[in-house]
Amino acid sequence: MMKGYDKAEALEFIAGRIHRQDHPELAPLLPDLIGQIIDADMQYMHENHVIDEEGNAGGEYYEDDDAFEYMVEKLAEENRLDPVQAVKLASLIDDYMDYQQEYLESKGLIDWGD
């Protein structure tokens, strides 16, 4: 996990902003899927040296497109989703990425230097 990141708090923050009606096909799975997405996102960051083993900033930058593809492929495979469900999952991950960034900014874990 990223140093200073509270997964339970992030899950509550993100889940509270994702509307079930926007993802009706996945609605029953949302809390579980969001937790899986967080784990996949953190795994992507570790594997790509965005964060190190201690959760500190690594030597590489977070590539949104690569992270997005990684999460969609990983979770579609792990959850045995068909292609239609994978497209729905991609929409959920897109929402997740927006709210994850909002969460990280609210906690001061990232700063884009606006």
N, C-alpha and C positions, 0 to 999 in steps of 0.2 A: 504494500500500500504506500501511497504517497505520504511523506512525513506531514503530520498535522491534519490528515484527511480522516474523517469519521464516517465510515461506510454507512452505519445505521442512520446517522443524521442526514447524510447525502441522499440515501434512499427515501427517507421521509420527505425531504425537500423536493426531490425530483418527482416522486410519485404523486405528491400533492399538486403538481403543476401539469401533469399529463392527464388529459381528459379521456375517460373511458369511451366516450362517444366518438372520439377521433380515431379510435383503434378498436372498433367493436369485435372484430374477428379474434383479437388477442386479449380482450378485456378480462376473461377469467384468469389469464396467465400473467397479467401486468406486474404485480409485485415481484413474482419470481423472476420474470424476464428482466426487469430493471436491475435486480440484484446480479443476475448473470451478465448483463451488459456492463455494469460497473467492474465486475471481476475481469471480463474480457478486455476492457479498456486499460485497466491496471496491468494486465498481462502484456498487452501490446506495448505499453510504456516501458516495462522492464525489458522485454525482448529487443526493443529498438533503442535502448539506452537513453530514453527520455528521463527516466528516473533510475537511480542505482539501487543496489540491494538494500540499503538502509532507508530508501524512500526519498532521498535527496535528489535535487536536480542532477540529471546526467549530462552527457556531452552532446546530445542530439536534440533537435527540435521536434515537437509534436506535429506530425503531418496529418491534418484532418482527413483528407481523402483516403490515405493509407489506413488510418485507424478505423474509419468508417467501413471500408471493405473488409478489414480484418474481423471486426465485430460481426458484421452481417454473415460472412462465411462461417465463422466459428459457431455462432449461435444457431444458424440454420442447420448446420450439420449435427450439432449436439442435440437439438430438439427435433431432428428428423422432419423439418418443415418442407412441404412441397414448394414448387416455385412461386405459386400465388401467395402462400403464407410468408415466404422469404421477402417478397416485395412489401408486404404489410409490416414485417419486421424491420425492413430498411426505413420505412416511414417512422416507426417508433424510435429507432436509433437516431434518426435525424433530430427528432424532438429531444431525445435524451441529451444529445451533444450540446444543444442550446442551453438546456437547464443545468447540465453539469458545469458548463462554463460560468453560468450565472452563480451557481453554488460556490465554485472555486474563487470567483471574484469577491463574493460576499464574505468569504473567510480569509481573504488576503493571501490565498495560496498561489494566485497568479496575478500578475499586474502587467497590463499591456502598455503601460506608460502613456495613457491618453493625455 
